[in-house]
Amino acid sequence: GRQHCRISDQETNGKNSTASSNDFSDPVYKEIAITNGYINRMTREELRSKLAEFKLETRGVKDVLKKRLKNYYKKQKLMQKEAINGDSCYDYICVVDFEATCEEGNPPEFIHEIIEFPIVLLNTHTLEIEDTFQQYVKPEINPKLSNFCISLTGITQDIVDKADTFPQVLQNVIEWMRQRELGTKYSYSMLTDGSWDMSKFLNIQCRISRIKYPSFAKKWINIRKSYGNFYKVPRNQTKLTIMLEKLGMNYDGRPHSGLDDSKNIARIAIRMLQDGCELRVNERMHAGQLMSVSSAAPLEGAPAPQMPRYRN
């Protein structure tokens, strides 16, 4: 029963949908449009009252509450019309938020190296965090952390000195993912808070470590894009702390801890799925460049993880 995954974040008029206009001629869509108009005129207290009536989450700003209620009604109407199956979602989402070496002001010539590799495994069936992975990484180019980096991330010099280098940590990541049968028994996708984790940090790190870019990380869900498109907010309102605040949640843990950041990103993803958002791949790496993925593209899970070959 993954009904929450089937509801698209497209508007009910279907302007941006890949479906033909005939699909929206059904009377059910007129009912949905009328209901949406009614919801648009509700006060925040009316919205909260109605959400509470349906035992739905009542926290969040007014626009979030409206979206939540609209998707609930839309899902109910479409469920009445036809049985909804759960074929269009990934079984799991792997949330990743790297921490990397840094200096105050981040001078342009500074080379960032990954020093923490966390993964939070989100089960899209149960909408729960099922497992976590965390390992620290020993940097090679700048093995001594700056005081700024230590203060920001809470990662000490002693921690990275005792850590494995990136290729070994990546091998451990891949083994952890294989044990959970990701890409074989279960479909999955990577998810990040923004584009940088994959397009910059992982891309640079693979060059430093002289290994090819791993195939399982070539496509991912950028939750900032998904959040902005779904709740119809500008991109400057999609920072982690702002997304949490708008959804009525507080940050749990230590900011700039990779694992804690990943857990909080996963909490946002869970709330979005509950609100009816279809989280799907929207960015990818191609020939070393960051590219967008259209929502009309076929839905594909990431491949079974394999250790990339070393570069020549």
Backbone hydrogen bonds, N-H to C=O, Kabsch-Sander energy under -0.5 kcal/mol:
donor,donor_aa,acceptor,acceptor_aa,energy
5,C,2,R,-1.3
6,R,3,Q,-1.3
7,I,3,Q,-0.5
8,S,6,R,-0.6
14,G,11,E,-1.8
17,S,14,G,-1.0
23,D,20,S,-1.5
24,F,21,S,-1.5
25,S,22,N,-1.7
29,Y,26,D,-1.8
30,K,26,D,-0.7
31,E,27,P,-2.0
32,I,28,V,-2.1
33,A,29,Y,-2.2
34,I,30,K,-2.3
35,T,31,E,-2.4
36,N,32,I,-2.6
37,G,33,A,-2.0
38,Y,34,I,-1.8
39,I,35,T,-2.6
40,N,36,N,-2.3
41,R,37,G,-0.8
41,R,38,Y,-0.8
42,M,39,I,-1.6
47,L,43,T,-2.4
48,R,44,R,-2.6
49,S,45,E,-2.4
50,K,46,E,-2.3
51,L,47,L,-2.6
52,A,48,R,-2.5
53,E,49,S,-1.8
54,F,50,K,-1.4
55,K,52,A,-1.4
56,L,51,L,-3.0
61,V,246,K,-2.5
65,L,61,V,-2.2
66,K,62,K,-2.5
67,K,63,D,-2.1
68,R,64,V,-2.5
69,L,65,L,-2.4
70,K,66,K,-2.8
71,N,67,K,-2.3
72,Y,68,R,-1.7
73,Y,69,L,-2.5
74,K,70,K,-2.7
75,K,71,N,-2.6
76,Q,72,Y,-2.3
77,K,73,Y,-2.6
78,L,74,K,-2.5
79,M,75,K,-2.3
80,Q,76,Q,-1.8
81,K,77,K,-1.5
82,E,78,L,-2.4
85,N,83,A,-0.6
89,C,86,G,-0.6
91,D,187,S,-0.8
92,Y,187,S,-2.0
93,I,122,L,-2.2
94,C,189,S,-2.9
95,V,93,I,-0.7
95,V,120,V,-2.8
96,V,191,L,-2.5
99,E,116,E,-1.4
101,T,113,E,-2.7
106,N,103,E,-2.5
110,F,107,P,-2.1
112,H,110,F,-0.6
115,I,99,E,-3.1
116,E,99,E,-1.6
117,F,135,Q,-3.1
119,I,133,F,-2.5
120,V,95,V,-2.2
121,L,119,I,-0.5
121,L,131,D,-2.9
122,L,93,I,-3.0
122,L,120,V,-0.8
123,N,121,L,-0.6
123,N,128,E,-2.6
124,T,91,D,-2.2
124,T,122,L,-0.7
125,H,91,D,-0.5
127,L,123,N,-1.8
128,E,123,N,-1.0
130,E,121,L,-2.9
130,E,128,E,-0.7
131,D,121,L,-1.1
133,F,119,I,-2.6
135,Q,117,F,-1.4
137,V,115,I,-2.0
138,K,164,D,-2.8
145,L,143,P,-0.6
150,I,146,S,-2.2
151,S,147,N,-2.5
152,L,148,F,-2.4
153,T,149,C,-2.7
154,G,150,I,-2.1
156,T,154,G,-0.6
160,V,156,T,-1.6
161,D,157,Q,-2.3
162,K,158,D,-1.5
163,A,160,V,-0.7
164,D,136,Y,-0.6
169,V,165,T,-1.9
170,L,166,F,-3.1
171,Q,167,P,-2.0
172,N,168,Q,-1.9
173,V,169,V,-2.4
174,I,170,L,-2.5
175,E,171,Q,-2.1
176,W,172,N,-2.3
177,M,173,V,-2.4
178,R,174,I,-2.4
179,Q,175,E,-2.3
180,R,176,W,-0.9
181,E,178,R,-2.1
182,L,177,M,-1.9
183,G,186,Y,-3.3
184,T,181,E,-1.0
185,K,181,E,-0.8
186,Y,181,E,-2.4
189,S,92,Y,-1.2
190,M,219,K,-0.6
191,L,94,C,-2.5
192,T,221,I,-2.7
194,G,192,T,-1.1
198,M,195,S,-0.5
199,S,195,S,-2.2
200,K,196,W,-2.0
201,F,196,W,-2.3
202,L,197,D,-2.3
203,N,198,M,-1.1
204,I,200,K,-3.0
205,Q,201,F,-2.4
206,C,202,L,-2.3
207,R,203,N,-1.3
208,I,204,I,-2.4
209,S,205,Q,-2.7
210,R,207,R,-0.8
211,I,206,C,-2.6
212,K,309,R,-3.0
217,A,214,P,-1.3
218,K,215,S,-1.5
220,W,283,E,-2.4
221,I,190,M,-2.4
222,N,220,W,-0.6
223,I,192,T,-2.5
223,I,221,I,-0.9
225,K,222,N,-0.6
226,S,222,N,-2.0
227,Y,223,I,-2.9
228,G,224,R,-2.4
229,N,225,K,-2.6
230,F,226,S,-2.4
231,Y,227,Y,-2.7
232,K,228,G,-0.7
233,V,228,G,-1.6
237,Q,234,P,-2.1
238,T,235,R,-1.5
243,M,239,K,-2.9
244,L,240,L,-2.3
245,E,241,T,-2.2
246,K,242,I,-2.9
247,L,243,M,-1.5
248,G,245,E,-1.6
249,M,244,L,-3.1
257,S,254,R,-1.8
258,G,256,H,-0.6
261,D,257,S,-3.1
262,S,258,G,-2.2
263,K,259,L,-2.2
264,N,260,D,-2.1
265,I,261,D,-2.4
266,A,262,S,-2.2
267,R,263,K,-1.7
268,I,264,N,-1.7
269,A,265,I,-2.3
270,I,266,A,-2.5
271,R,267,R,-2.1
272,M,268,I,-2.5
273,L,269,A,-2.4
274,Q,270,I,-2.4
275,D,271,R,-1.9
276,G,273,L,-1.2
277,C,272,M,-2.7
279,L,277,C,-1.0
280,R,278,E,-0.5
282,N,220,W,-1.9
283,E,220,W,-1.8
284,R,291,M,-2.6
285,M,218,K,-2.7
286,H,289,Q,-2.7
289,Q,286,H,-1.8
291,M,284,R,-2.7
293,V,282,N,-2.3
297,A,294,S,-1.6
300,E,298,P,-0.7
302,A,188,Y,-3.1
304,A,183,G,-0.5
311,R,210,R,-2.8
